[in-house]
Structures are given as C-alpha cells and as structure tokens.
Amino acid sequence: MQHVDVAIVGGGLVGASLACALTDVGLRVILLEKLIPSQKITADYDARSLALSSSSVHIFKQLGLWSSLQPHASAIRKIHVSERGGFGVTRLSAQEAGVDALGYVVEAQYINKTLWEKLATQSSLTVVAPATVTALHAGDQHAILTINANNKPQTISAALVIAADGMQSFIREQLHISVEKRDYHQTAIIAHVTPSAKGHGVAYERFTPTGPLALLPLSSARYGVVWTVPPDMVEDLLALTDAEFLTHLQQAFGYRLGHFMRVGKRQTFPLSLQQAREQIRERVVLLGSAAHHLHPVAGQGFNLALRDVALLAATLQQAREEQQDIGALVVLKKYLAARVPEQQRVLRATDGLVRLFSNDKKSLRLLRQVGLLAFDQLGSLKHTVMRHAMGLTTQLPKP
C-alpha cells in the first residue's frame, strides 16, 4: 500500500492546478488521472478557450505559471453587453476599473500544457495515469483508495482525498453526496470564428431569444464563441455547412465584428446548474465541477474553482505548519467557511442572469433594456460589479 498526504482524483484544470499549488507545501501528493498527459493536450484551431479573471492571473503568477501563459493570452480591454432587438447597452472597460485588462482569454490547451510541464518536474508529486478509482473508504485516520492502473489493482492510503473528477464525480457518488441540479434546457455550441474586423480586445455578451451568445477575443484575429440554444435547435445547427452556420451566427450577433469568414469544428455541451449538498467530509474535499458547476454566461466557473484551489492549498499549508491533521474535519471546515459566501454569491448571480434574460415577457424585456442603459451610467455600481467579476473582492492567500 502506498501512503501519501494528499491524493487528487482527476487531473483536469482544477486538479492539476491544486497539484501545482501543493508542490512547495511539503506534502506528499499523488495525482490520479484517467488520461495520459499527451492525450489531454491538443493544438489546433478548435481548442477550447477560457476567460481568466484578474484573480486567476494573480494565482497563476503565484504558481510561477503566468510567464508561460502570457504569450498565449489575449487581453479583454472592454466588455460589450447587449440584447438582440433591444436598445439597452452596457459597456465595461479596463480604464474605468483602473486596471490594464478586465481579464485574459487563454486556450485551454496552453493552460493544460503549462500545468503538466510543471508537474513533470516535481519530485514531491507522483502521477499515475491512466488510472481509474474503483473504490473509496474514508476512515477516521486515513482514506483508502483502490485504483486500477495499467490493468493492475493498487491501494493508496491518504490523509486527504481531493475529488476533482468532474460533474459525474465517482468520489461524490461513493460518499452518497446528493446534488441540487437545475436543468436550463439549453445547450452551448462552442467554436472558433474569424471575423473580418479586428476586435481590439472587446469581449461581447449578447442576449438572444435562444440564450446568451458570448464572443471572446483570441490570438490570430480569432474569437471564441459560446452560443446558447435550445436542445431542439442543436442538431439542425450542427448539420449546417460552415457558410450556413456563419450566416445564422451573423443573424444572432450582428455586424459589430464585420462578417464572420471562418468557423472551426463545432462542439456542444448541455447546460445546467449543479451544486453538491456537501463539499467536505472527513478526509475528503470536493473541488471544481464535482462541487459546483455553473452556466457559462459570465465565465465564472473555472475562476471560482481556482480561487477555491488557492485557499484550500493555503489552508493545508497552514495546517501542516501547525502540525494539524490535514484531513481532519476541523481543518476542512475552516476552508469551507471561507469559501461558501463567495460561492453562493456567484452561483446566485449567474443563475439570476440566465433566468432574467431567458424570460421573453414584454414587460421584462423593457425592464432589461432600461436596466442595461441605467447600469451603463452608474459608474460606482459598474466599478463594484467589475471588481466582483474580476475576483478582486476575494482575499487571496499571500505567497
């Protein structure tokens, strides 16, 4: 049986980020991932992209990773919010917020690559991939994981198990932790497009009758598209030729970026709000989508999870320095108490936006248009909202 301090189940962006955050804490860490690292990294026109908030950039700087990510990052200088067919518009700018950028857009392949390159150099970390967890027993003194690695069963003893294994978390199911789920009856179509006009660092959030449509600036004059539509539209949109799809996208978005000239591979995923009823148990912490999964309307999901990662790593470091049991409930409750208020605030705000802009009643449409116009004129409120969106109201651990 292998004995470690922390066993991280899931080597996606959240699990790998935590592994990186724990490299200098002095803990023995094992990372269990279903895919080998080379399978997790792709490099093409169609790579998924993420909007990183200022707090996420700060965290990546603390981890010593931002210098590798920055060459692939596209700054968001402005955000343009509007509703199709309406007169209301809100504009947010980095200049108003007193910052260089409201955030940065980075393709997931580069984040993955940067994380795994650092992990490969850490002597305090053991990576087992491919590996599948087949059983978990969380006891008073330690947790026991049974895994299948290279078709061979192995047993691991850990003071703490981190479940970073996604929405369908096996660890969460093993602990019989239920989830609260709201199906939005929407599907996101993601793709990369190339418009004829230069974006100049402007990100767009456009609310349409089918759902939110976001365009995020990328390198090489591209934009990442997240187009929310009802499930019954998905099959037809995927069956269109590239030219036909771009025509439909143009009708939904308009011509603020000129004509859309190229589109990459279209991918889809259903949208829902999901929240675990418990995020901690003795010896276990749920992280990322295993704990909470958000609608992408405000791009807060990964940023929120990364702040969870930063505070959890700091909590575990402090517990170790004070010679506390890092898997004890008293330690994990300290972490959770610090994170729940912001988690709930972000979940409510995201869900509220989806509900508000998914209702097509004429009275609400008028209220939304007036609200967007009014919000655009309220400098102090805009500044507060921008600071929340950038994660600047959260007290982050010091390096």
ChimeraX attribute file (.defattr): number of C-alpha atoms within 10 A of each C-alpha:
attribute: neighborCount
match mode: 1-to-1
recipient: residues
	/A:1	10
	/A:2	11
	/A:3	16
	/A:4	19
	/A:5	18
	/A:6	26
	/A:7	27
	/A:8	25
	/A:9	28
	/A:10	25
	/A:11	28
	/A:12	20
	/A:13	20
	/A:14	24
	/A:15	27
	/A:16	25
	/A:17	23
	/A:18	24
	/A:19	29
	/A:20	23
	/A:21	22
	/A:22	24
	/A:23	20
	/A:24	12
	/A:25	16
	/A:26	12
	/A:27	17
	/A:28	17
	/A:29	24
	/A:30	23
	/A:31	22
	/A:32	26
	/A:33	24
	/A:34	20
	/A:35	16
	/A:36	15
	/A:37	18
	/A:38	10
	/A:39	8
	/A:40	15
	/A:41	15
	/A:42	15
	/A:43	11
	/A:44	8
	/A:45	14
	/A:46	18
	/A:47	19
	/A:48	19
	/A:49	23
	/A:50	21
	/A:51	28
	/A:52	27
	/A:53	26
	/A:54	21
	/A:55	24
	/A:56	24
	/A:57	19
	/A:58	16
	/A:59	24
	/A:60	23
	/A:61	15
	/A:62	15
	/A:63	20
	/A:64	14
	/A:65	18
	/A:66	19
	/A:67	11
	/A:68	16
	/A:69	19
	/A:70	15
	/A:71	11
	/A:72	17
	/A:73	21
	/A:74	22
	/A:75	25
	/A:76	26
	/A:77	20
	/A:78	21
	/A:79	19
	/A:80	16
	/A:81	18
	/A:82	24
	/A:83	23
	/A:84	16
	/A:85	12
	/A:86	15
	/A:87	13
	/A:88	21
	/A:89	19
	/A:90	19
	/A:91	18
	/A:92	21
	/A:93	20
	/A:94	18
	/A:95	12
	/A:96	15
	/A:97	19
	/A:98	10
	/A:99	12
	/A:100	13
	/A:101	19
	/A:102	27
	/A:103	24
	/A:104	23
	/A:105	24
	/A:106	26
	/A:107	22
	/A:108	19
	/A:109	19
	/A:110	22
	/A:111	23
	/A:112	21
	/A:113	18
	/A:114	16
	/A:115	25
	/A:116	22
	/A:117	13
	/A:118	16
	/A:119	20
	/A:120	12
	/A:121	10
	/A:122	15
	/A:123	10
	/A:124	16
	/A:125	21
	/A:126	17
	/A:127	19
	/A:128	19
	/A:129	18
	/A:130	15
	/A:131	23
	/A:132	21
	/A:133	20
	/A:134	14
	/A:135	14
	/A:136	19
	/A:137	14
	/A:138	20
	/A:139	11
	/A:140	11
	/A:141	15
	/A:142	23
	/A:143	21
	/A:144	23
	/A:145	22
	/A:146	17
	/A:147	20
	/A:148	18
	/A:149	17
	/A:150	12
	/A:151	10
	/A:152	8
	/A:153	13
	/A:154	16
	/A:155	15
	/A:156	17
	/A:157	21
	/A:158	25
	/A:159	23
	/A:160	28
	/A:161	29
	/A:162	22
	/A:163	26
	/A:164	29
	/A:165	26
	/A:166	23
	/A:167	17
	/A:168	10
	/A:169	19
	/A:170	20
	/A:171	26
	/A:172	26
	/A:173	12
	/A:174	13
	/A:175	14
	/A:176	10
	/A:177	15
	/A:178	12
	/A:179	18
	/A:180	10
	/A:181	13
	/A:182	12
	/A:183	11
	/A:184	16
	/A:185	13
	/A:186	22
	/A:187	22
	/A:188	24
	/A:189	19
	/A:190	24
	/A:191	22
	/A:192	24
	/A:193	24
	/A:194	21
	/A:195	19
	/A:196	15
	/A:197	13
	/A:198	15
	/A:199	21
	/A:200	14
	/A:201	21
	/A:202	19
	/A:203	26
	/A:204	24
	/A:205	21
	/A:206	21
	/A:207	24
	/A:208	21
	/A:209	16
	/A:210	18
	/A:211	20
	/A:212	26
	/A:213	25
	/A:214	24
	/A:215	24
	/A:216	27
	/A:217	30
	/A:218	27
	/A:219	16
	/A:220	8
	/A:221	15
	/A:222	21
	/A:223	26
	/A:224	28
	/A:225	23
	/A:226	23
	/A:227	26
	/A:228	29
	/A:229	22
	/A:230	16
	/A:231	16
	/A:232	11
	/A:233	13
	/A:234	16
	/A:235	9
	/A:236	10
	/A:237	18
	/A:238	15
	/A:239	10
	/A:240	13
	/A:241	10
	/A:242	16
	/A:243	13
	/A:244	12
	/A:245	19
	/A:246	19
	/A:247	16
	/A:248	13
	/A:249	16
	/A:250	16
	/A:251	11
	/A:252	20
	/A:253	22
	/A:254	14
	/A:255	13
	/A:256	12
	/A:257	18
	/A:258	14
	/A:259	15
	/A:260	21
	/A:261	13
	/A:262	15
	/A:263	21
	/A:264	16
	/A:265	13
	/A:266	16
	/A:267	13
	/A:268	15
	/A:269	12
	/A:270	16
	/A:271	21
	/A:272	18
	/A:273	19
	/A:274	20
	/A:275	21
	/A:276	20
	/A:277	12
	/A:278	15
	/A:279	20
	/A:280	22
	/A:281	18
	/A:282	22
	/A:283	25
	/A:284	27
	/A:285	25
	/A:286	23
	/A:287	28
	/A:288	24
	/A:289	23
	/A:290	25
	/A:291	24
	/A:292	25
	/A:293	23
	/A:294	22
	/A:295	23
	/A:296	19
	/A:297	21
	/A:298	18
	/A:299	17
	/A:300	23
	/A:301	23
	/A:302	21
	/A:303	24
	/A:304	24
	/A:305	22
	/A:306	24
	/A:307	22
	/A:308	24
	/A:309	24
	/A:310	22
	/A:311	20
	/A:312	25
	/A:313	21
	/A:314	20
	/A:315	19
	/A:316	23
	/A:317	20
	/A:318	15
	/A:319	17
	/A:320	15
	/A:321	11
	/A:322	10
	/A:323	9
	/A:324	14
	/A:325	19
	/A:326	23
	/A:327	26
	/A:328	19
	/A:329	17
	/A:330	12
	/A:331	18
	/A:332	24
	/A:333	15
	/A:334	12
	/A:335	20
	/A:336	18
	/A:337	10
	/A:338	15
	/A:339	17
	/A:340	13
	/A:341	10
	/A:342	18
	/A:343	17
	/A:344	13
	/A:345	12
	/A:346	19
	/A:347	20
	/A:348	12
	/A:349	12
	/A:350	20
	/A:351	19
	/A:352	12
	/A:353	14
	/A:354	18
	/A:355	11
	/A:356	13
	/A:357	19
	/A:358	18
	/A:359	13
	/A:360	13
	/A:361	10
	/A:362	9
	/A:363	9
	/A:364	14
	/A:365	19
	/A:366	15
	/A:367	14
	/A:368	20
	/A:369	19
	/A:370	16
	/A:371	14
	/A:372	20
	/A:373	17
	/A:374	14
	/A:375	17
	/A:376	17
	/A:377	12
	/A:378	10
	/A:379	14
	/A:380	12
	/A:381	12
	/A:382	19
	/A:383	17
	/A:384	14
	/A:385	15
	/A:386	19
	/A:387	18
	/A:388	17
	/A:389	21
	/A:390	22
	/A:391	22
	/A:392	16
	/A:393	14
	/A:394	14
	/A:395	11
	/A:396	16
	/A:397	14
	/A:398	9
	/A:399	8
